[in-house]
Amino acid sequence: MRMFLAFVLLALSGLSQAAIKTQEIPYQSADGTKLIGYYAYDDAIKGQRPGVVVVHEWWGLNDYTKRRARDLAGLGYSALAIDMYGDGKNTEHPKDAMAFMQAAMKDSAASSARFQAGLDLLKKQPQTDPNKLAAIGYCFGGGVVLNAARQGLPLAGVVSFHGALATNTPATPGSVKAKILVEHGAMDSMVTPDNVAAFKAEMDKAGADYKFVSLEGAKHGFSNPDADRLSHGDHAGPDIGYNKAADEKSWADMQAFFKKIFG
């Protein structure tokens, strides 16, 4: 009898365990560009929860970006990895990545529209609380979410991981509504000390609520376990590297940041 009860209890406990559900969702930006989003949520959680947009590195919407969406779902968020290039395209070659990124950045209005389309898609998901929204981004995506904050989009907060800090459209006093967390690698050769100083001056002048974290010993791409592989052999070129300590520290910082802004 005891064995039977133990079996029943074990079976019942399994029913309440987290089950991360994922799906690819096609959508379009205002200019008609076809995009593909990767949505993740925990179906063991009932009701709405805060939503987080995830913006990919210059590589495009790849497995790493999708994994981060699943990680966020595991933390109890409604997470959507959005597509800034169109058709969900991605690459592992720096030359292609540079071409994709430059094409996306060439038209700032189109880039903003693609981010907005992703944000709107996330808000439409039944699991998302449309009044509690944030965005995180990596590398190219870090710059995208910082620009979203500069534009005053209705986000509670944004987090940039080894993101681009320079911009052609700096924030103006009072324009930044979202709280900002920047996780920056102290050895990031792609973001110069002048870029860092200019960003801090820009945020101070705009009156933004921001925190800038410099992670000792971390290069560009520090959060991506594939960074070392992507910087060697046929992929040689970008000065990037994975740093486990920086990855874990920055992710913990993000979790604390979200608890603060979402309550």
KOLPATI-383958 format. One record per residue: x, y, z of N, C-alpha, C in turn; residue in one letter; residue number from 1. Coordinates in nm, 2 decimals. Each point is the difference from the previous one (the first is absolute). Layout:
BEGIN
n_east|n_north|n_up|ca_east|ca_north|ca_up|c_east|c_north|c_up|rest|nr
X|Y|Z|X|Y|Z|X|Y|Z|a|NUM $
...
REM end
This chain:
BEGIN
n_east|n_north|n_up|ca_east|ca_north|ca_up|c_east|c_north|c_up|rest|nr
0.08|-0.12|0.00|-0.08|0.12|0.00|0.09|0.13|0.00|m|1 $
0.10|-0.01|0.09|0.09|0.12|0.00|0.06|0.02|-0.13|r|2 $
0.05|-0.10|-0.07|0.06|0.01|-0.13|-0.10|0.06|-0.10|m|3 $
-0.12|-0.04|0.01|-0.10|0.05|-0.09|-0.03|0.15|0.02|f|4 $
-0.01|0.04|0.13|-0.01|0.14|0.03|0.11|0.09|-0.05|l|5 $
0.12|-0.06|0.02|0.12|0.07|-0.04|0.00|0.02|-0.15|a|6 $
-0.04|-0.10|-0.08|-0.01|0.01|-0.14|-0.10|0.11|-0.04|f|7 $
-0.12|0.00|0.06|-0.10|0.10|-0.03|0.05|0.14|0.03|v|8 $
0.07|0.02|0.11|0.05|0.13|0.03|0.10|0.04|-0.10|l|9 $
0.09|-0.09|-0.04|0.10|0.03|-0.10|-0.06|0.05|-0.13|l|10 $
-0.11|-0.08|-0.04|-0.06|0.03|-0.12|-0.07|0.14|0.00|a|11 $
-0.07|0.03|0.12|-0.06|0.13|0.01|0.10|0.11|0.00|l|12 $
0.11|-0.02|0.07|0.10|0.11|0.00|0.05|0.03|-0.14|s|13 $
0.01|-0.10|-0.08|0.05|0.02|-0.14|-0.09|0.09|-0.08|g|14 $
-0.13|0.00|0.03|-0.10|0.08|-0.07|0.02|0.15|0.02|l|15 $
0.06|0.03|0.11|0.02|0.15|0.03|0.14|0.05|-0.03|s|16 $
0.08|-0.09|-0.06|0.13|0.04|-0.03|0.00|0.09|-0.12|q|17 $
0.10|0.09|-0.01|0.00|0.10|-0.11|0.02|-0.08|-0.13|a|18 $
-0.08|0.05|-0.10|0.01|-0.05|-0.14|0.01|0.12|-0.09|a|19 $
0.12|0.02|-0.05|0.02|0.12|-0.09|-0.05|-0.03|-0.14|i|20 $
-0.10|0.08|-0.04|-0.06|-0.02|-0.13|0.07|0.11|-0.09|k|21 $
0.02|-0.05|-0.12|0.07|0.09|-0.10|-0.08|-0.01|-0.14|t|22 $
0.01|0.11|-0.07|-0.06|0.00|-0.14|0.06|0.11|-0.08|q|23 $
0.01|-0.02|-0.13|0.04|0.10|-0.09|-0.12|0.07|-0.05|e|24 $
0.00|0.13|0.00|-0.12|0.08|-0.04|0.04|0.10|-0.11|i|25 $
-0.05|-0.02|-0.12|0.02|0.10|-0.11|-0.07|0.13|0.03|p|26 $
0.06|0.11|-0.04|-0.06|0.13|0.02|0.07|0.10|-0.10|y|27 $
-0.05|0.12|-0.01|0.05|0.10|-0.10|0.03|0.13|0.07|q|28 $
0.09|0.08|-0.05|0.02|0.13|0.05|-0.09|0.09|-0.09|s|29 $
0.00|0.13|0.04|-0.08|0.10|-0.07|0.02|0.01|-0.15|a|30 $
0.13|-0.03|-0.04|0.03|0.01|-0.14|-0.02|-0.13|-0.08|d|31 $
-0.06|-0.09|0.07|-0.03|-0.13|-0.07|0.11|-0.11|0.01|g|32 $
0.11|0.03|0.07|0.11|-0.10|0.01|-0.05|-0.12|0.08|t|33 $
0.02|-0.12|-0.06|-0.04|-0.12|0.07|0.10|-0.04|0.10|k|34 $
-0.05|-0.02|0.12|0.09|-0.03|0.12|-0.05|-0.13|0.07|l|35 $
0.09|-0.06|0.07|-0.04|-0.12|0.08|0.04|0.02|0.14|i|36 $
-0.10|-0.01|0.09|0.03|0.01|0.15|0.01|-0.14|0.06|g|37 $
0.07|-0.02|0.11|0.01|-0.12|0.07|-0.05|0.03|0.14|y|38 $
-0.11|-0.06|0.03|-0.07|0.03|0.13|0.01|-0.11|0.10|y|39 $
0.02|0.03|0.12|0.02|-0.10|0.11|-0.07|0.04|0.13|a|40 $
-0.06|-0.09|0.06|-0.07|0.02|0.13|-0.01|-0.13|0.08|y|41 $
-0.03|0.01|0.13|-0.01|-0.11|0.08|-0.15|-0.02|0.02|d|42 $
-0.06|-0.11|-0.05|-0.14|-0.02|0.01|-0.05|-0.05|0.13|d|43 $
0.10|-0.02|0.10|-0.04|-0.04|0.13|-0.05|0.13|0.08|a|44 $
0.04|0.11|-0.05|-0.04|0.13|0.06|-0.14|0.04|-0.05|i|45 $
-0.09|0.03|0.08|-0.13|0.04|-0.04|-0.01|0.16|-0.01|k|46 $
-0.07|0.05|-0.09|-0.02|0.14|-0.01|0.11|0.07|-0.07|g|47 $
-0.01|0.13|0.00|0.10|0.09|-0.07|0.13|0.02|0.08|q|48 $
0.10|0.03|-0.06|0.13|0.02|0.06|0.08|0.11|-0.08|r|49 $
0.10|0.06|0.06|0.08|0.10|-0.08|0.05|-0.06|-0.13|p|50 $
0.01|0.09|-0.10|0.05|-0.05|-0.13|0.14|0.07|-0.03|g|51 $
0.08|-0.08|-0.06|0.14|0.04|-0.03|0.03|-0.03|-0.15|v|52 $
0.04|0.11|-0.07|0.05|-0.02|-0.14|0.15|-0.03|0.01|v|53 $
0.04|-0.09|-0.09|0.14|-0.04|-0.01|0.05|0.04|-0.14|v|54 $
0.11|0.08|-0.01|0.05|0.04|-0.13|0.14|-0.07|-0.02|v|55 $
0.01|-0.06|-0.11|0.12|-0.08|-0.03|0.13|0.08|-0.03|h|56 $
0.11|-0.07|0.00|0.13|0.05|-0.03|0.00|0.03|-0.15|e|57 $
0.12|0.05|-0.05|0.01|0.02|-0.15|-0.01|-0.13|-0.08|w|58 $
0.01|-0.11|0.07|-0.02|-0.13|-0.07|-0.14|-0.02|-0.05|w|59 $
-0.10|0.06|0.06|-0.14|-0.02|-0.04|-0.07|-0.09|0.10|g|60 $
-0.12|-0.04|-0.03|-0.09|-0.07|0.09|0.05|-0.15|-0.01|l|61 $
0.09|-0.03|0.09|0.06|-0.14|0.00|-0.04|-0.07|0.13|n|62 $
0.06|-0.12|0.01|-0.03|-0.09|0.12|0.03|0.07|0.13|d|63 $
0.11|0.07|0.00|0.04|0.07|0.13|-0.11|0.10|0.04|y|64 $
-0.05|0.08|-0.09|-0.11|0.09|0.03|-0.12|-0.07|0.05|t|65 $
-0.04|-0.11|-0.07|-0.12|-0.07|0.04|0.02|-0.07|0.14|k|66 $
0.12|-0.04|0.03|0.03|-0.06|0.13|-0.02|0.11|0.11|r|67 $
0.04|0.12|-0.03|-0.03|0.11|0.10|-0.14|0.02|0.02|r|68 $
-0.08|-0.01|-0.10|-0.15|0.01|0.02|-0.05|-0.11|0.09|a|69 $
0.05|-0.12|-0.02|-0.05|-0.11|0.08|0.05|0.02|0.15|r|70 $
0.12|0.05|0.01|0.05|0.03|0.14|-0.09|0.10|0.07|d|71 $
-0.04|0.10|-0.07|-0.09|0.10|0.06|-0.14|-0.06|0.03|l|72 $
-0.05|-0.09|-0.09|-0.12|-0.07|0.03|0.01|-0.08|0.13|a|73 $
0.12|-0.06|0.02|0.02|-0.08|0.12|0.00|0.08|0.12|g|74 $
0.03|0.13|-0.01|0.00|0.09|0.11|-0.14|0.06|0.03|l|75 $
-0.10|-0.04|-0.09|-0.13|0.05|0.02|-0.05|0.11|-0.08|g|76 $
0.08|0.03|-0.11|-0.04|0.11|-0.09|-0.06|-0.05|-0.13|y|77 $
-0.07|0.08|-0.06|-0.05|-0.02|-0.14|0.11|0.06|-0.09|s|78 $
0.07|-0.09|-0.08|0.11|0.05|-0.07|-0.01|-0.02|-0.15|a|79 $
0.04|0.10|-0.08|-0.01|0.00|-0.14|0.14|0.04|-0.06|l|80 $
0.07|-0.09|-0.06|0.12|0.03|-0.08|-0.05|0.05|-0.13|a|81 $
0.03|0.13|-0.03|-0.05|0.06|-0.12|0.11|-0.01|-0.12|i|82 $
-0.05|0.03|-0.12|0.08|0.00|-0.12|0.02|0.14|-0.05|d|83 $
0.13|0.04|0.00|0.03|0.13|-0.06|0.05|0.00|-0.14|m|84 $
0.02|-0.12|-0.06|0.06|-0.01|-0.13|-0.10|-0.04|-0.11|y|85 $
-0.11|-0.07|0.04|-0.10|-0.05|-0.09|0.02|-0.15|-0.03|g|86 $
-0.11|-0.07|-0.01|0.00|-0.14|-0.03|0.08|-0.09|0.10|d|87 $
0.03|0.06|0.12|0.07|-0.08|0.10|0.14|-0.03|-0.04|g|88 $
0.06|0.07|-0.10|0.13|-0.04|-0.05|0.11|0.03|0.11|k|89 $
0.10|-0.09|-0.01|0.12|0.01|0.09|0.12|-0.06|-0.07|n|90 $
0.11|0.02|0.06|0.13|-0.05|-0.06|0.10|-0.02|0.11|t|91 $
0.11|-0.07|-0.03|0.11|-0.01|0.09|0.13|0.06|-0.06|e|92 $
-0.02|0.07|-0.11|0.12|0.07|-0.06|-0.01|0.15|0.02|h|93 $
0.11|0.06|0.05|0.01|0.14|0.03|-0.04|0.09|-0.12|p|94 $
0.05|-0.03|-0.12|-0.03|0.08|-0.11|-0.15|0.01|-0.03|k|95 $
-0.07|-0.11|0.01|-0.14|-0.01|-0.02|-0.07|0.08|0.11|d|96 $
0.05|-0.03|0.12|-0.07|0.07|0.12|0.02|0.15|-0.01|a|97 $
0.11|0.05|-0.05|0.02|0.14|-0.01|-0.09|0.06|-0.11|m|98 $
-0.02|-0.08|-0.11|-0.09|0.05|-0.11|-0.14|0.00|0.05|a|99 $
-0.04|-0.10|0.08|-0.14|0.00|0.05|-0.02|0.12|0.09|f|100 $
0.09|0.02|0.09|-0.01|0.11|0.10|0.00|0.13|-0.06|m|101 $
0.09|0.02|-0.10|0.00|0.13|-0.06|-0.12|0.03|-0.08|q|102 $
-0.06|-0.10|-0.06|-0.13|0.02|-0.08|-0.11|0.04|0.10|a|103 $
0.00|-0.07|0.12|-0.10|0.03|0.10|0.01|0.14|0.05|a|104 $
0.13|0.05|0.02|0.02|0.13|0.06|-0.01|0.11|-0.10|m|105 $
0.01|-0.03|-0.13|0.00|0.10|-0.10|-0.12|0.09|0.01|k|106 $
-0.12|-0.06|0.03|-0.12|0.08|0.01|-0.05|-0.01|0.14|d|107 $
0.03|0.10|0.08|-0.03|0.00|0.14|-0.15|-0.01|0.03|s|108 $
-0.08|0.06|-0.09|-0.15|-0.01|0.01|-0.05|-0.14|-0.02|a|109 $
0.06|-0.07|-0.10|-0.04|-0.14|-0.02|0.04|-0.09|0.11|a|110 $
0.12|0.03|0.06|0.05|-0.08|0.11|-0.10|0.02|0.12|s|111 $
-0.03|0.12|0.03|-0.09|0.03|0.11|-0.14|-0.07|-0.02|s|112 $
-0.04|0.00|-0.13|-0.13|-0.06|-0.03|0.00|-0.15|0.02|a|113 $
0.11|-0.06|-0.02|0.02|-0.15|0.02|-0.01|-0.03|0.15|r|114 $
0.07|0.09|0.08|0.00|-0.02|0.14|-0.15|0.01|0.05|f|115 $
-0.06|0.11|-0.04|-0.14|0.03|0.04|-0.09|-0.12|-0.04|q|116 $
0.02|-0.06|-0.12|-0.09|-0.11|-0.04|0.02|-0.12|0.09|a|117 $
0.12|-0.02|0.05|0.03|-0.11|0.09|-0.06|0.03|0.13|g|118 $
0.01|0.12|0.05|-0.06|0.04|0.13|-0.15|-0.02|-0.01|l|119 $
-0.06|0.04|-0.10|-0.15|-0.01|-0.02|-0.04|-0.15|0.00|d|120 $
0.08|-0.08|-0.07|-0.03|-0.14|0.00|0.00|-0.06|0.14|l|121 $
0.10|0.03|0.08|0.02|-0.05|0.13|-0.12|0.05|0.09|l|122 $
-0.05|0.12|-0.02|-0.11|0.05|0.08|-0.13|-0.07|-0.03|k|123 $
-0.01|-0.06|-0.12|-0.12|-0.07|-0.04|-0.01|-0.14|0.05|k|124 $
0.11|-0.05|0.05|-0.01|-0.14|0.05|-0.08|0.00|0.13|q|125 $
-0.09|-0.10|0.02|-0.08|0.00|0.12|0.07|-0.02|0.13|p|126 $
0.12|-0.05|-0.01|0.08|-0.02|0.13|0.07|0.13|0.04|q|127 $
0.00|0.11|-0.09|0.07|0.12|0.03|-0.08|0.10|0.07|t|128 $
0.05|0.06|0.11|-0.06|0.12|0.06|0.05|0.12|-0.08|d|129 $
-0.09|0.06|-0.08|0.04|0.11|-0.09|0.05|0.13|0.07|p|130 $
-0.02|0.00|0.13|0.04|0.12|0.08|0.13|-0.03|0.07|n|131 $
0.06|-0.11|-0.02|0.13|-0.03|0.06|0.09|-0.06|-0.11|k|132 $
0.08|0.09|-0.06|0.08|-0.04|-0.12|0.15|0.04|0.02|l|133 $
0.09|-0.08|-0.05|0.14|0.04|0.00|0.06|-0.06|-0.12|a|134 $
0.13|0.03|-0.02|0.07|-0.05|-0.12|0.15|-0.02|0.04|a|135 $
0.05|-0.11|-0.06|0.15|-0.02|0.02|0.06|-0.02|-0.14|i|136 $
0.12|0.03|-0.01|0.07|-0.02|-0.13|0.15|-0.03|0.01|g|137 $
0.05|-0.07|-0.09|0.14|-0.04|0.00|0.07|0.06|-0.13|y|138 $
0.12|0.06|0.03|0.08|0.05|-0.11|-0.08|0.11|-0.08|c|139 $
-0.03|-0.03|-0.13|-0.09|0.08|-0.08|-0.13|0.03|0.07|f|140 $
-0.05|-0.11|0.06|-0.13|0.01|0.07|0.00|0.09|0.12|g|141 $
0.12|0.01|0.07|0.01|0.09|0.11|-0.02|0.14|-0.04|g|142 $
0.06|0.03|-0.12|-0.02|0.14|-0.06|-0.14|0.02|-0.03|g|143 $
-0.07|-0.10|-0.05|-0.14|0.01|-0.04|-0.09|0.04|0.12|v|144 $
0.02|-0.07|0.11|-0.08|0.02|0.12|0.03|0.14|0.07|v|145 $
0.13|0.04|-0.01|0.04|0.13|0.05|-0.07|0.11|-0.08|l|146 $
-0.01|-0.02|-0.13|-0.07|0.10|-0.09|-0.15|0.00|0.03|n|147 $
-0.05|-0.12|0.03|-0.14|0.00|0.04|-0.03|0.09|0.13|a|148 $
0.10|-0.01|0.09|-0.01|0.08|0.12|0.01|0.15|-0.03|a|149 $
0.10|0.03|-0.09|0.02|0.14|-0.04|-0.13|0.06|-0.06|r|150 $
-0.07|-0.09|-0.07|-0.12|0.05|-0.07|-0.12|0.01|0.09|q|151 $
0.02|-0.04|0.13|-0.11|0.01|0.09|-0.11|-0.10|-0.01|g|152 $
0.03|-0.12|-0.05|-0.11|-0.10|-0.02|-0.04|-0.04|0.14|l|153 $
-0.13|-0.05|0.01|-0.06|-0.04|0.13|0.06|-0.13|0.06|p|154 $
0.12|0.01|0.04|0.07|-0.12|0.06|0.04|0.03|0.14|l|155 $
-0.02|-0.09|0.09|0.04|0.02|0.14|0.15|0.00|0.01|a|156 $
0.07|-0.08|-0.09|0.14|0.00|0.01|0.06|-0.07|-0.12|g|157 $
0.13|0.03|-0.03|0.08|-0.07|-0.10|0.13|-0.04|0.05|v|158 $
0.05|-0.11|-0.05|0.13|-0.05|0.04|0.09|-0.03|-0.12|v|159 $
0.12|0.06|0.00|0.09|-0.01|-0.12|0.12|-0.09|0.05|s|160 $
0.02|-0.11|-0.07|0.11|-0.09|0.03|0.11|0.02|-0.12|f|161 $
0.12|0.04|0.04|0.10|0.04|-0.10|-0.05|0.06|-0.12|h|162 $
-0.09|0.11|0.02|-0.07|0.06|-0.11|0.08|0.13|-0.05|g|163 $
-0.04|0.04|-0.12|0.05|0.12|-0.06|-0.06|0.12|0.08|a|164 $
0.09|0.09|0.03|-0.04|0.12|0.08|-0.02|0.13|-0.08|l|165 $
0.07|0.00|-0.12|-0.01|0.13|-0.08|-0.13|0.01|-0.07|a|166 $
-0.04|0.12|-0.03|-0.13|0.02|-0.07|0.01|0.13|-0.08|t|167 $
-0.08|0.01|-0.10|-0.01|0.12|-0.08|-0.12|0.08|0.05|n|168 $
-0.08|-0.06|0.09|-0.12|0.07|0.05|0.00|0.00|0.15|t|169 $
0.09|0.08|0.06|0.01|0.00|0.15|-0.13|0.04|0.07|p|170 $
-0.01|-0.05|0.12|-0.12|0.03|0.09|0.00|0.15|0.03|a|171 $
-0.11|0.05|0.02|-0.02|0.14|0.04|-0.05|0.00|0.14|t|172 $
0.01|0.11|0.07|-0.05|0.01|0.14|-0.14|-0.04|0.02|p|173 $
-0.03|-0.10|0.08|-0.13|-0.05|0.03|-0.05|-0.10|-0.10|g|174 $
0.07|-0.03|-0.11|-0.05|-0.10|-0.10|0.01|-0.14|0.05|s|175 $
0.09|-0.04|0.08|0.01|-0.14|0.04|-0.09|-0.03|0.12|v|176 $
-0.09|-0.09|-0.03|-0.10|-0.04|0.10|0.04|-0.13|0.07|k|177 $
0.07|-0.09|-0.07|0.04|-0.13|0.05|0.12|0.02|0.09|a|178 $
0.01|-0.09|0.10|0.12|-0.01|0.08|0.10|-0.09|-0.09|k|179 $
0.12|0.03|0.02|0.10|-0.06|-0.09|0.11|-0.07|0.08|i|180 $
0.04|-0.12|-0.04|0.11|-0.07|0.05|0.09|-0.04|-0.11|l|181 $
0.13|0.04|0.01|0.10|-0.03|-0.10|0.10|-0.09|0.06|v|182 $
0.02|-0.12|-0.06|0.10|-0.10|0.04|0.11|0.00|-0.11|e|183 $
0.11|0.06|0.04|0.11|0.03|-0.10|0.12|-0.08|0.04|h|184 $
0.07|-0.06|-0.10|0.13|-0.06|0.02|0.11|0.10|0.01|g|185 $
0.07|0.00|0.11|0.11|0.09|0.01|0.11|-0.01|-0.10|a|186 $
0.01|-0.12|-0.07|0.10|-0.02|-0.10|-0.07|0.00|-0.14|m|187 $
-0.11|0.06|-0.01|-0.07|0.00|-0.13|0.07|0.10|-0.10|d|188 $
0.07|-0.05|-0.10|0.07|0.08|-0.09|-0.09|0.06|-0.11|s|189 $
-0.12|-0.04|0.00|-0.10|0.05|-0.10|-0.07|0.13|0.05|m|190 $
0.01|0.02|0.13|-0.06|0.12|0.06|0.11|0.07|0.07|v|191 $
0.03|0.12|-0.05|0.12|0.07|0.04|-0.03|0.07|0.14|t|192 $
0.10|0.04|0.07|-0.02|0.08|0.12|-0.07|0.13|-0.03|p|193 $
0.03|0.06|-0.12|-0.07|0.12|-0.04|-0.15|-0.03|-0.01|d|194 $
-0.04|-0.12|-0.06|-0.14|-0.03|-0.01|-0.06|-0.01|0.13|n|195 $
0.07|-0.06|0.10|-0.06|-0.01|0.13|-0.02|0.13|0.07|v|196 $
0.10|0.09|-0.01|-0.01|0.13|0.06|-0.11|0.08|-0.07|a|197 $
-0.01|-0.01|-0.13|-0.11|0.08|-0.07|-0.14|-0.05|0.04|a|198 $
-0.01|-0.14|0.02|-0.13|-0.05|0.04|-0.04|0.04|0.14|f|199 $
0.10|0.00|0.09|-0.04|0.04|0.14|-0.03|0.15|0.00|k|200 $
0.07|0.08|-0.08|-0.03|0.15|0.00|-0.14|0.02|-0.06|a|201 $
-0.03|-0.08|-0.11|-0.13|0.01|-0.06|-0.11|-0.03|0.10|e|202 $
0.01|-0.11|0.07|-0.10|-0.05|0.10|-0.01|0.10|0.11|m|203 $
0.11|0.06|0.05|-0.01|0.10|0.10|-0.07|0.12|-0.04|d|204 $
0.03|0.05|-0.12|-0.06|0.12|-0.05|-0.15|-0.02|-0.02|k|205 $
-0.04|-0.13|-0.04|-0.14|-0.03|-0.03|-0.08|-0.02|0.13|a|206 $
0.07|-0.02|0.11|-0.06|-0.02|0.13|-0.05|-0.15|0.01|g|207 $
0.06|-0.09|-0.07|-0.04|-0.14|0.00|0.03|-0.07|0.13|a|208 $
-0.08|-0.10|0.03|0.03|-0.08|0.12|0.07|-0.12|-0.05|d|209 $
0.13|0.00|0.01|0.08|-0.11|-0.06|0.11|-0.05|0.10|y|210 $
0.04|-0.12|-0.03|0.12|-0.06|0.07|0.09|-0.06|-0.10|k|211 $
0.13|0.03|0.01|0.10|-0.05|-0.09|0.09|-0.09|0.08|f|212 $
0.01|-0.13|-0.04|0.08|-0.10|0.06|0.11|-0.04|-0.09|v|213 $
0.13|0.02|0.04|0.12|-0.04|-0.07|0.05|-0.13|0.05|s|214 $
0.00|-0.10|-0.08|0.03|-0.14|0.05|0.15|-0.03|-0.03|l|215 $
0.08|-0.01|0.10|0.14|-0.02|-0.01|0.04|-0.12|-0.08|e|216 $
0.09|0.02|-0.09|0.06|-0.11|-0.08|-0.09|-0.05|-0.11|g|217 $
-0.12|0.06|-0.02|-0.09|-0.04|-0.10|0.01|0.07|-0.14|a|218 $
0.00|-0.08|-0.11|0.01|0.05|-0.13|-0.14|0.02|-0.06|k|219 $
-0.01|0.05|-0.12|-0.13|0.01|-0.07|-0.05|-0.14|-0.02|h|220 $
-0.13|-0.02|0.01|-0.06|-0.14|-0.01|0.02|-0.08|0.12|g|221 $
0.03|0.05|0.12|0.03|-0.07|0.12|-0.12|-0.10|0.04|f|222 $
-0.12|0.03|-0.04|-0.11|-0.08|0.05|-0.03|-0.12|-0.09|s|223 $
0.06|-0.01|-0.11|-0.03|-0.11|-0.10|0.10|-0.11|0.00|n|224 $
-0.03|-0.12|0.05|0.09|-0.11|0.00|0.06|-0.04|-0.13|p|225 $
-0.06|0.05|-0.11|0.06|-0.03|-0.14|0.10|0.10|-0.04|d|226 $
0.02|0.11|0.08|0.08|0.11|-0.04|0.15|-0.05|-0.04|a|227 $
0.05|-0.08|0.08|0.14|-0.05|-0.02|0.01|-0.07|-0.14|d|228 $
-0.10|-0.09|-0.03|0.00|-0.07|-0.12|-0.02|0.10|-0.12|r|229 $
-0.08|0.10|0.02|-0.03|0.09|-0.11|0.11|0.10|-0.03|l|230 $
0.10|0.00|0.08|0.11|0.09|-0.02|0.13|-0.06|-0.05|s|231 $
-0.02|-0.13|-0.04|0.12|-0.08|-0.05|-0.03|-0.07|-0.13|h|232 $
0.10|-0.05|-0.06|-0.01|-0.07|-0.13|-0.06|0.08|-0.11|g|233 $
-0.11|-0.06|-0.06|-0.06|0.07|-0.11|-0.07|0.13|0.04|d|234 $
-0.03|0.01|0.14|-0.07|0.11|0.05|0.09|0.11|0.05|h|235 $
0.13|-0.02|-0.01|0.10|0.10|0.06|-0.03|0.14|-0.05|a|236 $
0.01|0.09|0.10|-0.02|0.14|-0.03|-0.04|0.08|0.12|g|237 $
-0.12|-0.03|0.05|-0.05|0.08|0.12|0.08|-0.04|0.12|p|238 $
0.03|0.10|0.08|0.07|-0.02|0.13|-0.10|-0.02|0.11|d|239 $
-0.05|-0.13|0.00|-0.11|-0.03|0.10|0.05|-0.13|0.08|i|240 $
-0.07|-0.02|0.11|0.04|-0.11|0.08|-0.10|-0.02|0.12|g|241 $
-0.03|-0.13|0.03|-0.09|-0.03|0.10|0.07|0.01|0.14|y|242 $
-0.07|0.05|0.10|0.05|0.02|0.13|-0.11|-0.05|0.10|n|243 $
0.02|-0.12|0.05|-0.11|-0.06|0.09|-0.03|0.08|0.12|k|244 $
0.09|0.06|0.06|-0.02|0.08|0.12|-0.08|0.13|-0.04|a|245 $
0.03|0.06|-0.11|-0.07|0.12|-0.04|-0.14|-0.04|-0.05|a|246 $
-0.01|-0.11|-0.06|-0.13|-0.05|-0.05|-0.10|-0.01|0.12|d|247 $
0.05|-0.08|0.10|-0.08|-0.02|0.12|-0.03|0.12|0.08|e|248 $
0.10|0.09|0.02|-0.02|0.12|0.07|-0.10|0.09|-0.07|k|249 $
0.01|0.02|-0.13|-0.09|0.09|-0.07|-0.14|-0.06|0.00|s|250 $
-0.02|-0.13|-0.01|-0.13|-0.06|0.00|-0.07|0.02|0.14|w|251 $
0.08|-0.02|0.10|-0.05|0.03|0.14|-0.04|0.14|0.02|a|252 $
0.09|0.09|-0.06|-0.04|0.15|0.01|-0.13|0.03|-0.07|d|253 $
-0.02|-0.07|-0.11|-0.13|0.02|-0.08|-0.12|-0.05|0.09|m|254 $
0.02|-0.11|0.06|-0.11|-0.05|0.08|-0.04|0.09|0.12|q|255 $
0.10|0.05|0.06|-0.02|0.10|0.11|-0.06|0.13|-0.05|a|256 $
0.04|0.04|-0.12|-0.06|0.12|-0.07|-0.14|-0.02|-0.03|f|257 $
-0.04|-0.12|-0.05|-0.14|-0.02|-0.03|-0.09|-0.01|0.12|f|258 $
0.06|-0.06|0.11|-0.08|0.00|0.12|-0.03|0.14|0.05|k|259 $
0.10|0.09|-0.02|-0.02|0.13|0.05|-0.10|0.08|-0.09|k|260 $
0.01|-0.01|-0.13|-0.09|0.08|-0.08|-0.15|-0.06|-0.01|i|261 $
-0.01|-0.13|0.02|-0.13|-0.07|-0.01|-0.07|-0.02|0.13|f|262 $
0.08|0.01|0.11|-0.06|-0.01|0.13|-0.01|-0.15|0.04|g|263 $
REM end
